[in-house]
Amino acid sequence: MNAETRITGTWAQTGTQPRIAIIGAGMSGIAAVVKLRKAGYTDLTVYEKTDRVGGTWRENTYPGLSCDVASPWYSFSFALNPNWTHRYSYGPEIQAYMEEVARDFGVTDIVRFNTGITDAVYEGPQWRLTTSRGQQEVFDIVLTATGILHQPMYPDIEGLDSFAGNCFHTARWDHSVTLEGKRVGVIGTGSTAAQIVGAITDKAGEMYVFQRTPQWMAPLPQKRYSWAWRAALRLLPFLRKKAYDFHMRLMVDNFAAATVGDKAKQAGIQKACLQNIEDNVPDPELRRKLTPDYQAACKRLIFCSDFYPAISRPNAHLITEHIERVTPEGVQTSDGEIHKLDVLVLATGFDPGAFVLPTRVSGENGVDLQTCWDGAPRAHRAVSVPGFPNFWMLEGPTGPVGNLSLITVTENQLDYVISMLDRMRQDGLAAIAPKAEAFQAYNQAMGEAIQGTIWVTGGCNSWYIDKTGTPNLYPWMPTQYLEEMQNPDFSEFRLMRDIEVRPELADASAG
């Protein structure tokens, strides 16, 4: 081996800026640029597969779209928004906020729009990325900000392609289709379906909701903020921080505690959900069909005040018979009836195991990330995977999600990643990756702890559950996770100084 085949002048060893690739320009990608720059890392390139920032709030534009996390908490800590019009913001306002923050902090300027990443190959200690345009570039660090739910799931129903009317997934809403007076069918009863049904039933001629499993719903305590309150927030920034902290504490101390073992708080949520359906569904037979047989919060809890009144309207029909097939006229159920439709909406969710996939990611010795995960994605502290050095994920597998602000989670994960970069610079490291034994111990502990949570004991089958039959979630209080992100344990990582690399990669780095 000649001298050029061993890296002795990586960014951390020469004191230069690392080239950092950020995949995705949604909420996480925006936060990554702002926080990395603040920490002194400025050689950043953001790849975005579409033509705008915003992520899920750009992709989803369906009627009734809103956030189930209170607006003051669903905000970047570095850009607390005094102008939210509602306690729980609607989609267009959140998208506008994302675009404003990206513009104000100079994020938009470094985004390569309409340029996705198809392949990421580790060529130690760097990564070679291939874009959807066929270009290749080399980076020192790769940071994925692709989000959790971004690949729509289409139902495997016989004859779906034969439907003669308009048919689309909720994440691909066709706004050219008029719903007024139409016979509209919605397959699914998750949070997206609940919002849509609540928003359009009074416009539709007939509404048919095809329910496989009933969902628990808690009322959404929506409120329109007054002009005076928003003016006070603009004048007194400390009020924004107080509101942020209040709503965070409210959800963590109550809802999060209920999911990970506080039986009294779980019973309180169950009682509130039962009271909600009792108060808002007058028909006892309909109420029976809408009442789940599992415990509240076993699935992601739906906060919605519009669904029950909507499904109780005379033009609304809850169909609980199994769907046999889709015909050109509509949906045929197991009782032989064909429910004739003009519009069919697929509220069937997203692939919860995709994360950075379908980008092909190859780590050390050509190990493929998708093969590694094999339908059960796992990560070390939700941000890294053994065998994939200098590769970090925001909102990766086994992180705290549920009814929490992912902005807060992401910002703390970024602090963790920045600590790793700082350690690389301090010690002149070429690469860093979690140890296999640390990864295994961490995930084993999570697998044991998850057994005591409502996600296992509640008796439901949710999208949290992966191929192993285990919920892919953080089983402890989210505050513990945030503390872990602020206090990294470097003994869990391989800290590598010398990495063999092909000469052409060293040349690319020098260039």
N, C-alpha and C positions, 0 to 999 in steps of 0.2 A: 504494500500500500504506500503510495507517495503522500507527501505532505498535504496535497490538495484534497485528498479524499477523507481527511478528518477535519471536522469543523473546529477551528480554534479562534474564529472571529465572528461568532454569532452576535446578534444585536446586544444581548446582555453582557457580552465580553468586551465589546468595543465601545459601549456607551451610546450606541445609535438608537434611533426609534425602531421598535418592532413594527413590521407591516402586519396589520390586523384586518382580517376579513370578517365582516358581520353579515350573516345571511338572514335577510328579512328586514323590512322597514315598517313593521307594526309597532305596537307599544314597546316591546322589548328592545327592538332595534333602535328606536329613538332614545330610549333611556341609556342604552349602551354607548352611543356616541357622546351624549352629554356627560355621563359620569367618567368615561375613559379620558375625554379631553380634560376634565377637571383634575384628574389624577396625573396628567402630564403625558398621556399617550395620544398622539395626534395624527399618526400615519394610518388613517382609517379609510376603508372602502366598504360601502354598504351595497349589497346586491338585493334587488327587489324584483320579483317575477312579474309584477304588474306595473301600471303606470302611475300609481299614487301611494303615498304612505298610508298607514292606518290599520293594516292587518285585518282582524276580524270585523272591525267597525267599517272598513271599506268593503269587505266581501258581503256582509249581511246587511240588506236594506229592506227587509220584509216589513209589512205593516205591523205596528205595535212594538217594534224592537226597542227594548230598554235594558238597562243594566240593573241587576239585582243587588249590587253593592252601592251603598250610599255615595253620592257624588263627591262630598268633601273628602272621602277616603279613596275613592277611585280617581286619584289625581297624582301626578308626579310630585314628589316631595320638594323638588327644585322649581316647580311651577304650579303652586297651589292656585286653583282657579276661583276667583271671587265672583264669577259671572254665571255659575250654574243656575239655570232657571227652575230646576226641580230637585227635590231630594234624591230621586232616582232618575238619572238622566236618560233621555231618549237617544237612540242611535245616531241620528244626524248631528246632534249637538256634541256627542263624544267624538265623532269623526272630525268635526270642525276644530275641536280642541286639540286632537292629535296633529292635525295639519298646522295649526297655529304654533304649537310648541316646536314642531319640526322646523318650521320656517324661522321662528324667533331665535332658535339656538343653532341655526346654520346646518341642520341635519340634511335638509333637502338638497343642499349644494353638493353633497358627496355621495348621493345615492345614484347608482346605475339602474335606472328604471327599465322595465321590460327585459330584465336580464336575470334569469334564475341560475342556480348552480345545479348541474346534473351529476357531477362527480367531484369527490374530494379524496385525494390520495396522499397518504403520509409518506414523505420521502425524507426521513429524519435528518435534521430536526424540524423541517418545514413541511408545508402542505401545498400540493399542486391542485388548483381548482380549475375545473372546466365549466364554462358557462353554457347557457342554452343557445348562445350565438356561436359556439364552437371555439371560443378563445380560451387560452390557458394563462394562468398567473400563479405566481408562487408567493406564499405568505408565511410569516413566522407563527402567527396565531390565528386559529379559526374559532369564531364565536357564533353559535347558531341562535337565531332569534325568530324561529319559525312558528312559535306558539304550540299549543297542545291540540286544539281542534281546528284543523284547517283543510282536511281532506274529506269532502262530503261522502257519506255512505248512502248508497242507493239500495233499496230493498230488492231482494231476490224473489220477485213475484212473477209467476207465469203470466205472460201476455202484457207485461208493462209497456212494451214498445208498440203494442197494437192500439193503445188508447187514441181515439180520434179527436179528442179535445186538446186543450192546452195542459201540459204536464211539466212541472219543474220542481227542483229541490229548493228548499227555503233559502239556501246560500246562493242560489242562482235565480233570484226572484225576477220574473218577467213583468216589468211594470207596464208593458204595452197591452197586457191582458186586462180587460175590464171585468170587474167582479159584480157590479151592480146587477141584481136580478138573476144572476147565474146560479146554477146548481154546483156548489163547490164541495169537494171532498178533501179532507186532511187526513193523511195517514200518520199517526203518531200522537202522543199526548204528553211529550216532555215540555220543558220550559218554552221552547220556541213555538211549539204548537199552541200552547196555552195563550201566549201573547197574540198570535195570529188570530185564533178563534175569537178572543176577546175584542180584537180590533175590527174584524170584517163581518161578523155574523149579522149585524144589523143592516149591512149593505147587500149581502147575498140574498138571492131568492130563497134557496134552501141550503143549509149547511149540514154536511155529513162528516162526523168525526169518527174515524176508525180506531178504536182503542184496543190495544193488546193487553196492557197492564195499566190499571188506574194509578194516579200519582197523588201523593200528599201535597197540598197547597196551603201555604200560610198567606194571610192577606198582606199586600204590599202597602206599607204606610206612606203612600205617595203624598207629596206636598209641593205646592208651587211657592217658591221663595219670593218674598216681597221685594219691591224696589229698595225699600229702606234697609233690609237685611243685606242685600248685595252691595249697597253703597257703603255700609259699615264694614263689610269684608274688604272692600277696596281701600278704604281709609285706614283700617287697623289690621295689618297683616297677621298679628298674633292671634286674631280671632280665627283665621283660616287654619292655623296650626291646632288650635283648640278643637275646632270642628273635626279636623282630620283625626286627632287622637281620640276624641269622644266616640266616633263611629267605629274606629278600629277596635277600641276596648269593648264596645257593646257587642260586636260580633264575636270577638275572640272569647270573651268571658261567658257568653251564653251559647251561641250556636256551636262554635268550635269545641267548647267544653262538653257539650251534649254528645257530639259524635265520637269522642275518644274516651267516654266512660262515665261522665257525670249523669247518673240515672235520674236524678231529680230534675235537672234541666232538660233532659230528653223527654221526660214525662210532661213537662211544661209545654214543649213544642208539640207533642202529640195532642195535648188538650186543646191548644190553640188551633191546630189543623181541624180537629173534630168540630170545634165550635164554628169554624169558618164554613165548613160544608153544611152544618146544621142551619146556620143563619142565611145561607145564600142559595141553597137548593131545596125549594119547597116540596118537590115531588119525591115521596119516599122511595119509589122504585128507582128513579134516576139516582138518588142519593146512594142507594145500595150499590148500584153499578159503579159509581165513582169512588167508593170507599175502598182503599187498599187493604190487603190482608197481611201487610208487613208493617214494621214500625216506621214512624216518621223519621226522616233524615238518613234512612238506610240508603236511599238513592239521593242524588242531589235534590235538595228541597227546592220546590218551586214557590217563589214569592209572586203572587198574581192575584189581583182583586177583580179582574174582568172576566175570567174564564167561566166561573160558576154562573153568574147572571146570563152570560152569553149562551151557554149550553142549555140553559133553562128556558130560552126563548121558544115560541111556538114553531119557528122555522128551523130549529136546530134538532139534529138527530144523533144520538150516541149509539154507535154500532159496536157491539162487543163480540159478535160472531167472528170466527176466524176468516181471514181473507183467503179465498181459494185461488182466484185469478183476477186479472184485469182484462176486460173485454173492450172492444171499440166504443161501447156505449157507457161503460162505467166499471164498477167494482162488484164482482160476484163473491158472496160470502158463503160460508159452509151450510147455511140453511137453504141455499139454492137461489136466493133473491139477488137480482142485479140492481144495484143502486145506480141509477142513471145520473151522469155527471157531465158538466161542461168544462170544468177545471179540476185538475187533480194536483194537490200540493203534497210533496214528499217531505214531511217533517221528521226525517229518519236519522238526523244527527250526523256525526263525523266519526272518522276512524280514530279512536282514542290512543292507539299505539303507534301512530305515524311519527310524531315529533319531527325530526329533521328529514325523515324518509318522505318521498321516494328518492331523494338525493342518495346516490351510491357513495358510501363512506368506507374507505379501506384504510385500516390502521397498520400497526407493526406487522411485518411478515405477511402483508396482504389480507389480514383478517377483515372480514366483511361485517359491518355493524348490524345489518339486518339479519344475517345468519347468527350472529352473537345473541341477538335479542330473541329471535325465533318466536315471535308472538307474545313474548313476555318481557317488555322493555324494563331494564334496570339500570341504575346509575349510582355512582358514589355521591351521596348527599345531593342527588338530583342534578348534578352539574358536570360530571365527568365519568369516563369509562376506562378501566384498565386496558392497556394496549393501544390507546389512542392519545398519545402525548400532544400537548399544546392544543387540545381540542376541548372546547367548553360549551356547555349548553345552558341556555336560559329557559326556565320552565321545563326542565327535562323530566324523565321518569321518576316516580316516587317522591315528588315534591308535594308540599301542602297546597291543595287546590280547593275544591268544594266552593262554598259560598264565601270566598275571601277575595280581597283585592290582590290580583296577581301583579299589579304595579308595585305594591310593597314587597312582595316576594321577589320579584325581578330585581328591584333596586338593591336588595340585600345580597342576592346572588352575584350581582355585579361587584359589590364590595369584596366578596370572597374571591372572585376572579382577579380583581385588581391586587389583592394581597398576594396572589400567586405570581403575578407579573412583577410586583415589587420584589418578591423573594428571588425571582430569576435574575433581576437586574442587580440586586445586592450581592448575590453569590456567584454571578457570572455563569448561570446555568444555560445549557442549550435546550433542555426540554424538561417537562414535568408531567407526571401522570400518576393516577392513584395506584397503589399496590393492590395486587389481586387479593391478598389476604385481608386487607382493610375493607375492600369492596365486599367481599364475602361475609365478613363479620358484621358489617353494617346492615347488609340486606337480610342476613339471618335474624338479627335483632329486630328489624322491622317486621319480618314475617311472623315472628312470635308475638310481638306487641299488637299487631293488627287484629289478632284473634279476639281481643277484648273490646274492639270498637263496634259501633253500631253498624258499620259497613259489613261486618261478618255476623254479628248476633241478631241483626234486625230482620233476617229472613227474606231478603230480596235478592234479585239478580240485576245488577246495575252495570253501566258502561265502565265503571271503575275496575271491574273484575277482568283479568286477562286470561291468557291460555292456561295458566297454572291453577286457576280457580281462586286466586288471591286478589283482593283489591290493590290496585297499583297506586297506593296513597301513603302519605306520611302519617304514622299512627299516633304521634304524640301532639301535644299542644303546639300550634304554629309559632308561638313566642319562643319555644325551645329551638325551633328551626332557625329563626331569625338570629338568635344568640349564637348558634353554630356557625352561621355565615359570617358573623362578626369576629369569631375566634377560631380561625382555621388551625387544625392540628397537622403540621407539616410532616410528622412522623408517619402519616397515612400515605405519603407520596414518595414516588421514586424521584429523586432530585438528580438529574443527569447533566454531567458537564461535557463529556466526550461522546459524540455521535458520529458514526460513519455515514457518509453521504456520497452520492455519485458526483463526479467533478462538474458535470453540467449544471447540477443544482447549485453548487457553490458559485459557479459563474453567474447563474441567474440571480442569486442573492446579492452578489457584488454589484450587479448591474442595477 
